[in-house]
Amino acid sequence: MPAATVNELGQVQIPQNLRQRLGIGQGSRVRFDLVDDHLEMRVEPTDGEAPAAGFGMLKSKRPAVPADLDPASLVQS
């Protein structure tokens, strides 16, 4: 395991390969436990809650559909 240096704010950088392996990203929460003479860090599970709205999550090269579009107007009689 690689060693890390503590900065003046008490922060350390977790090596990238460990962050990827543990799924640690921006906003991830970790818990620290003092066990005997060492410190254990555990990643807290996320709620897995989906965003309330998906607006802006997908990118498309197609033009946006107007908000006032009435799908019934597309039906041909």
Buried (B, 14 or more C-beta within 10 A) or exposed (E): EEEEEEEEEEEEEBEEEEBEEBEBEEEEEEEEEEEEEEEEEEEEEEEEEEEEEEEEEEEEEEEEEEEEEEEEEEEEE
